[in-house]
Amino acid sequence: MMRKTLVSGIAVAALAVVGAAGCTDDSSDQAPIATTTTSASMSDRMEGAMSSVQATASSAVNTAREATQNAINSAISAVPIGFESGSAELNAVSGVTINAVAAALKASDNKVEITAYAANSDEAAAEALAEQRANAVADALAAQGVDKGRISVKGTANPGEGVNVDQADITVEGN
């Protein structure tokens, strides 16, 4: 829709310039001051209109992204995406949340980042388990019909306090 509006705006601007150019008298010695002023004024109006259209489109994209993130947050807060301790296997109740998240993602074209965590005194082992967990969530979403190209994964080893290492988070990214 934004492309159609932009093309229409350019066409209107082109017609205005052609129309203004057609109003000049080539036999006159005076410079077409009004034509230049009209063209600049039309150009300013077109820039303003395009800027307004871009702002509206950007606002709509942000609103859609926020709505998708809110739906995901609601699902995760009701039933967190969790793992058995020390394992990359999703726990039994995570399927409900995966289905809700997949539904929200299928209703949009947003990309998401899945962040999973793991704790272990061996940093490399924790990192590997966290990556496996993030990939398990990505695979579960893909099995529900979410294009895997829209999903990025991140594993975080030994996160700070306040993070449940046996759960995953999903963040909607900008497109």
C-alpha positions in Angstrom: 0.0 0.0 0.0 2.8 2.4 0.8 4.4 1.7 -2.6 1.1 2.5 -4.3 0.8 5.8 -2.4 4.4 6.7 -3.1 3.9 6.0 -6.9 0.7 8.0 -6.9 2.4 10.9 -5.1 5.2 10.9 -7.6 2.7 10.9 -10.5 0.9 13.9 -9.0 4.1 15.8 -8.5 5.1 15.0 -12.2 1.8 16.3 -13.4 2.1 19.4 -11.4 5.6 20.2 -12.8 4.4 19.5 -16.4 1.3 21.6 -15.8 3.4 24.5 -14.4 5.9 24.3 -17.2 3.1 24.4 -19.7 1.9 27.7 -18.2 5.1 29.7 -19.1 5.3 31.9 -22.2 8.5 31.3 -24.0 8.2 34.7 -25.8 8.3 36.6 -22.5 11.6 38.0 -21.3 10.5 37.6 -17.7 11.7 34.6 -15.7 8.9 32.2 -14.7 9.0 33.1 -11.0 5.6 31.7 -10.2 6.5 28.4 -11.9 9.6 28.0 -9.7 7.6 29.0 -6.6 4.7 26.6 -7.5 7.1 23.8 -8.2 9.0 24.3 -4.9 5.7 24.6 -3.0 4.4 21.4 -4.6 7.7 19.7 -3.9 7.5 20.7 -0.3 4.0 19.5 0.0 4.9 16.2 -1.7 7.9 15.7 0.7 5.5 16.5 3.6 2.9 14.1 2.4 5.5 11.3 1.8 7.0 12.0 5.2 3.5 11.7 6.7 2.8 8.4 4.9 6.2 7.0 6.1 5.5 8.1 9.7 2.0 6.4 9.5 3.4 3.2 8.0 6.2 3.2 10.6 3.6 3.6 13.4 1.5 0.8 12.0 4.5 -1.5 11.8 5.5 -0.6 15.4 1.9 -1.2 16.5 1.8 -4.6 14.8 5.2 -5.6 16.3 4.0 -4.5 19.8 0.7 -6.5 19.3 2.7 -9.6 18.3 5.1 -9.2 21.3 2.2 -8.7 23.7 0.5 -11.9 22.5 3.8 -13.8 22.9 4.4 -12.3 26.3 0.9 -13.2 27.5 1.4 -16.8 26.4 4.8 -17.1 28.0 3.7 -15.5 31.2 0.7 -17.9 31.4 2.8 -21.0 30.7 6.5 -20.4 30.3 8.5 -22.3 27.6 10.5 -24.6 29.8 13.0 -27.4 29.7 13.8 -30.4 31.9 16.8 -29.5 34.0 20.0 -30.1 32.2 18.2 -31.0 29.0 17.2 -29.4 25.7 13.9 -31.3 25.7 10.9 -29.0 26.1 8.8 -29.9 29.1 5.3 -31.3 28.7 3.4 -28.1 29.1 5.5 -26.0 26.7 3.5 -27.3 23.7 0.5 -25.1 24.7 2.7 -22.0 24.7 4.4 -23.0 21.4 1.0 -23.3 19.8 0.0 -19.8 21.0 3.2 -18.2 20.0 3.0 -19.9 16.5 -0.5 -18.5 16.1 0.7 -15.0 16.9 3.6 -15.3 14.5 1.5 -16.8 11.7 -0.8 -13.7 12.0 2.1 -11.4 11.3 5.3 -11.3 9.3 7.5 -10.4 12.2 10.9 -12.0 12.8 11.7 -13.2 16.3 14.7 -14.0 18.3 14.6 -17.0 20.7 16.9 -16.7 23.7 17.5 -19.8 25.8 19.7 -20.2 28.8 21.7 -22.8 30.6 23.9 -22.9 33.7 26.9 -25.0 34.2 30.4 -24.5 35.7 31.7 -25.6 32.3 31.0 -22.4 30.3 31.2 -24.2 26.9 28.8 -26.9 28.0 26.3 -24.3 29.2 26.6 -22.4 25.9 26.0 -25.6 23.9 23.0 -26.5 26.0 21.5 -23.0 25.7 21.9 -23.1 21.9 20.3 -26.5 21.7 17.4 -25.2 23.8 16.9 -22.2 21.6 17.0 -24.5 18.5 14.5 -26.8 20.1 12.0 -23.9 20.4 12.7 -22.8 16.8 12.1 -26.4 15.6 8.9 -26.6 17.5 7.6 -23.3 16.0 8.7 -24.4 12.5 6.7 -27.6 13.1 3.7 -25.4 13.8 4.1 -23.7 10.4 6.3 -20.7 11.3 8.9 -20.0 8.6 12.2 -20.8 10.1 13.8 -18.0 8.1 11.9 -15.6 10.5 13.5 -17.1 13.6 17.0 -16.4 15.0 18.3 -18.2 18.0 20.7 -17.2 20.8 22.0 -19.3 23.6 23.2 -17.6 26.8 25.4 -19.4 29.3 25.2 -18.7 33.0 23.0 -15.6 32.8 22.8 -13.2 35.7 20.4 -13.3 38.7 16.7 -13.2 38.0 16.9 -15.4 34.9 15.3 -18.8 35.0 17.9 -20.9 33.2 15.3 -23.6 32.3 13.1 -21.2 30.4 13.3 -19.5 27.0 12.3 -15.9 25.9 11.1 -14.7 22.6 11.5 -11.2 21.4 9.9 -9.7 18.3 12.5 -8.0 16.1 12.1 -5.2 13.6 11.7 -6.2 10.0 
